[in-house]
Amino acid sequence: MRPAIYSLLALGLSLLAVRPAAAQPSGPNGNLPMRADLLQQRLQNDPFEIVEVEKTSGGVMDTAKVTLRFADGFTSAAKWKRAPDGGDGWNNSPRREIAAYAAQQLFFTPEEYLVPPIAPRCIPLDVYRPIAAGAQSNVPSGRCVYGALSAWIQNVKPAEPTLDPDRFSHDLPYACRFGTLNIFLDLIAHRDARASNLLMSTKPDNPEIFSVDNGIAFGGTLYNFFMWHFDRIAVQGIPRDMVERVRRVTSADLDRLGVVGELRVGPDGILRSVPPSANVDPTKGQRTLPDGMQFGLTTEEIEGMKSRRQELLDRVNRAEISTFDCPGTQPPHAQQ
């Protein structure tokens, strides 16, 4: 689409008299049982028992919906994805999933997150029995099963179609949210745009959109070449507020994505998350330590994200991509 048409669309959107959509709160009627960052810490650190297991359809094997009950009685559904042997694979990559969650923190507050809470977790074998009674450890050190544990988003449905150009042209809240999502997925080179990987709120006047599967991101070479993805700007215009957020992110900010997690084995043989140490090998994403593991983005993956950031800003500066204002003083992606 030519820049002039982009400008006309942006003008039309900015002049629409639309009230900001009401935020969808956490809790039974929201998308999460509690604020995203608080839930992520519970998934990452707090002991729990698995009280129910349901197999999920589609995606990689060893994925299940689990119901967790924590020591204080708090109960929450989550998605469990067992990591492949070695900790990383082309279509099952906990480190890329967790890096996507970490990357969004450079642009959004917890109430605005696009990627649901996700945590590295090595579940003790006795706790793991409801998932697989005879499971063996998949890590070289530790008596536990390593994988990614992510929040189960509720009150959502698959975004079908994944992008609705007609709705984008006249529904400003939708345009704000999908434009913001497209920028973020472009920055992380998201290459798995199946409808089941993008979930939208069932609340019609507040179209929250979530990216729930980010394992094929950050420049992976293997993906479905026969469908288009959101590793490019596919919308007719993008929110100006989000562009300014991208401008404020520095190279040093992106460099911190080199380490997004670290687990060390304790006296009981269980790997648990610890504060990350210095990057032991920037050329590798999954790093084996004598007593655990460290993971993050490689130097090449970070440089790719820097290049995409600069390319986006250059295209906006050259007016190749039009921008528009989202209503209200809140950022374009409202609270969950």
C-alpha positions in Angstrom: 0.0 0.0 0.0 1.4 3.4 -1.0 2.4 6.0 1.7 -0.4 8.3 0.6 -3.0 5.7 1.3 -1.4 5.0 4.7 -1.7 8.7 5.5 -5.3 8.7 4.6 -6.0 5.7 6.8 -4.1 7.2 9.7 -6.0 10.5 9.4 -9.3 8.7 9.3 -8.4 6.7 12.4 -7.1 9.6 14.3 -10.3 11.6 13.7 -12.6 8.8 14.9 -14.5 9.8 18.0 -13.9 6.7 20.0 -13.7 6.3 23.8 -10.8 4.1 25.1 -11.9 0.5 25.6 -12.3 -0.4 29.2 -9.5 -2.5 30.6 -10.3 -6.2 31.2 -9.1 -6.9 34.8 -7.4 -9.9 36.2 -9.6 -12.4 38.0 -12.5 -14.7 37.0 -13.8 -12.3 34.3 -10.4 -11.3 33.0 -7.6 -13.1 31.0 -5.4 -14.1 34.0 -6.1 -15.0 37.6 -3.7 -12.3 38.8 -1.3 -9.6 37.4 1.1 -11.1 34.8 4.4 -10.4 36.6 3.1 -11.8 39.9 1.8 -14.9 38.3 5.0 -15.4 36.4 7.0 -15.4 39.7 4.6 -18.0 41.2 5.0 -20.2 38.1 8.8 -19.9 38.3 9.5 -20.2 42.0 6.6 -21.5 44.1 6.1 -25.2 45.0 2.9 -26.8 43.7 1.2 -30.1 43.1 -0.4 -31.1 39.8 -4.1 -31.9 40.4 -5.4 -32.3 36.9 -3.9 -33.0 33.4 -5.5 -32.6 30.0 -3.7 -33.2 26.7 -3.9 -30.3 24.3 -4.5 -30.6 20.5 -2.1 -29.3 17.9 1.4 -28.1 18.3 4.3 -30.1 19.6 4.1 -33.4 21.5 4.4 -33.4 25.3 2.2 -30.3 25.7 -0.5 -30.5 28.3 -3.0 -28.3 30.2 -2.3 -28.8 33.9 -4.1 -27.5 36.9 -1.6 -26.4 39.7 -2.4 -26.1 43.4 0.0 -24.1 45.4 0.8 -24.4 49.1 -1.4 -21.5 50.0 -4.4 -23.1 48.2 -4.2 -20.9 45.1 -5.2 -22.9 42.0 -4.4 -22.0 38.4 -4.4 -23.6 35.0 -1.2 -23.6 33.0 0.3 -24.9 29.8 3.2 -27.3 30.3 5.6 -28.0 27.4 8.4 -30.5 28.1 11.7 -29.4 26.6 13.5 -31.7 24.2 16.7 -33.4 25.3 19.4 -30.8 25.2 16.9 -28.1 26.3 16.3 -26.5 22.9 14.8 -27.4 19.5 13.7 -25.7 16.3 10.0 -25.9 17.2 10.2 -26.5 20.9 12.4 -23.8 22.3 11.8 -22.7 25.9 14.6 -20.1 25.7 12.9 -18.4 22.8 9.5 -18.5 24.5 11.0 -17.0 27.6 13.1 -14.4 25.6 9.8 -13.2 24.0 8.3 -12.7 27.4 11.4 -10.9 28.6 11.6 -8.7 25.4 8.1 -7.4 25.8 9.2 -5.9 29.2 11.3 -3.4 27.3 8.1 -1.9 25.8 5.2 -2.7 28.1 4.1 -2.6 31.7 2.8 -5.9 33.2 -0.8 -4.8 32.6 -0.1 -4.4 28.9 1.8 -7.7 28.2 1.1 -9.4 24.9 3.0 -12.6 25.8 1.4 -14.6 28.7 3.5 -15.3 31.8 6.0 -18.0 31.2 8.7 -19.6 33.3 11.5 -22.1 33.1 10.7 -25.0 35.4 12.3 -28.3 36.3 9.5 -30.3 37.9 10.6 -33.0 40.5 9.9 -36.5 39.3 7.5 -37.3 42.1 5.5 -34.1 41.4 5.6 -34.9 37.6 3.8 -38.3 38.0 0.3 -37.1 37.1 1.7 -36.0 33.7 3.8 -39.2 33.1 4.2 -41.7 35.8 7.5 -43.2 34.4 9.1 -40.0 33.3 12.9 -39.7 33.4 14.9 -36.5 33.8 15.7 -34.7 30.6 18.6 -32.7 32.0 22.2 -34.0 32.6 22.2 -32.8 36.3 19.1 -33.0 38.4 16.2 -35.3 39.2 13.5 -33.4 37.4 11.8 -32.7 34.1 12.7 -29.4 32.4 10.4 -27.4 30.3 8.3 -24.2 30.0 5.3 -23.5 32.2 3.1 -20.8 31.0 -0.2 -19.2 32.1 -3.4 -20.5 30.6 -5.2 -17.5 29.1 -8.9 -17.5 29.8 -11.9 -15.8 28.1 -10.2 -15.9 24.7 -10.7 -17.5 21.3 -8.4 -18.0 18.3 -7.9 -14.8 16.3 -9.7 -15.9 13.0 -8.8 -14.4 10.7 -5.4 -13.7 12.3 -5.6 -10.2 10.8 -8.9 -8.6 9.7 -8.0 -5.7 7.3 -11.6 -4.5 7.1 -12.0 -4.4 10.9 -8.6 -2.7 11.2 -9.8 0.1 8.9 -12.8 1.1 11.1 -12.3 -0.4 14.6 -9.8 1.8 16.4 -9.3 -0.3 19.5 -8.7 -3.3 17.3 -6.3 -1.3 15.1 -4.4 -0.1 18.2 -4.0 -3.5 19.6 -3.2 -5.4 16.4 -0.8 -2.6 15.2 1.1 -2.9 18.5 1.2 -6.7 18.3 2.5 -6.5 14.7 5.3 -4.2 15.7 6.4 -6.5 18.5 6.1 -9.7 16.4 8.1 -8.0 13.7 10.9 -7.1 16.2 11.1 -10.7 17.5 10.8 -12.2 14.0 7.8 -14.3 14.9 7.3 -17.0 12.3 4.4 -19.1 13.5 1.3 -17.1 12.7 -1.3 -19.9 13.0 -4.6 -18.7 14.3 -4.3 -20.9 17.4 -1.1 -19.0 18.4 -2.9 -15.6 18.5 -5.7 -15.4 21.0 -8.2 -12.6 21.2 -10.4 -11.6 24.1 -14.1 -12.7 23.9 -15.1 -9.3 25.2 -16.2 -7.6 22.0 -15.5 -4.0 23.0 -12.0 -4.7 24.3 -10.1 -6.8 21.7 -7.1 -7.8 23.7 -4.7 -10.0 21.6 -2.1 -12.4 23.0 0.8 -14.2 21.3 0.8 -17.6 23.1 3.4 -19.6 21.2 6.7 -17.9 20.4 9.0 -20.8 20.1 9.8 -20.1 16.4 11.1 -16.5 16.7 14.3 -14.5 16.7 15.4 -15.6 13.3 15.0 -19.4 13.3 15.7 -20.8 9.9 13.1 -23.6 10.0 9.5 -22.6 9.8 6.5 -22.9 7.5 7.6 -21.1 4.3 4.2 -21.6 2.7 2.3 -19.1 4.8 2.9 -15.5 5.7 3.8 -14.5 9.2 4.1 -11.4 11.3 7.9 -11.0 11.0 7.0 -8.1 8.8 4.6 -5.1 9.1 1.3 -6.4 7.6 -1.1 -3.8 8.9 -2.2 -0.6 7.1 -0.6 1.7 9.7 0.9 1.5 13.2 0.3 3.2 16.5 2.5 6.3 17.1 2.9 5.6 20.8 4.4 2.1 20.1 6.8 3.6 17.6 8.0 6.0 20.3 8.5 3.1 22.7 10.7 1.4 20.1 12.7 4.6 19.8 13.4 4.6 23.5 14.8 1.1 23.6 18.6 1.1 23.3 21.2 -1.4 22.1 22.2 -2.0 25.7 18.6 -2.8 26.6 18.5 -5.5 23.9 21.9 -6.8 24.9 20.4 -7.8 28.2 18.4 -10.5 26.4 21.6 -12.5 26.2 20.7 -14.1 29.5 17.0 -14.5 30.3 17.2 -17.4 32.7 19.5 -19.6 34.8 18.8 -22.8 36.8 21.1 -24.4 39.3 20.8 -27.8 41.0 20.1 -27.8 44.8 21.1 -30.3 47.5 17.9 -32.2 46.7 18.9 -32.7 43.0 16.2 -30.3 41.7 17.1 -27.5 39.3 15.6 -24.2 40.4 15.8 -20.6 39.0 18.5 -18.4 40.4 19.5 -14.8 39.6 21.3 -14.9 36.3 25.1 -14.7 36.2 27.3 -13.3 33.4 26.8 -14.7 30.0 29.1 -17.7 29.7 28.9 -18.1 25.9 27.1 -15.4 23.8 27.4 -17.6 20.7 25.0 -20.2 22.2 21.4 -19.8 23.3 21.3 -22.9 25.5 24.4 -23.2 27.8 25.3 -26.1 30.0 26.8 -25.2 33.4 28.6 -27.7 35.7 25.6 -27.6 38.1 22.8 -26.4 35.8 22.0 -24.4 32.8 21.8 -20.8 31.5 19.9 -19.6 28.4 19.1 -16.5 26.4 19.5 -15.1 22.9 22.7 -15.4 21.0 24.7 -12.4 19.8 23.4 -13.1 16.3 19.8 -13.2 17.4 20.2 -9.9 19.3 21.9 -8.2 16.4 19.0 -9.3 14.2 16.6 -7.7 16.6 18.6 -4.5 16.6 18.6 -4.5 12.8 14.8 -5.0 12.7 14.3 -2.2 15.2 16.4 0.2 13.1 14.7 -0.8 9.9 11.3 -0.1 11.4 12.3 3.3 12.6 13.9 4.2 9.2 10.8 3.2 7.3 8.7 5.4 9.6 11.1 8.3 9.2 10.9 7.9 5.4 7.1 7.9 5.7 6.9 4.4 4.1 4.8 3.3 7.1 2.1 5.6 8.3 1.3 6.1 12.0 -1.8 7.0 13.9 -2.9 8.0 17.4 -4.6 5.8 19.8 -7.3 7.3 22.0 -6.8 8.3 25.6 -3.7 8.7 27.7 -3.2 5.0 28.3 -0.9 3.0 26.0 -2.7 1.3 23.1 -2.7 -2.1 24.8 -5.0 -1.8 27.8 -4.8 -3.8 31.0 -5.7 -7.5 31.1 
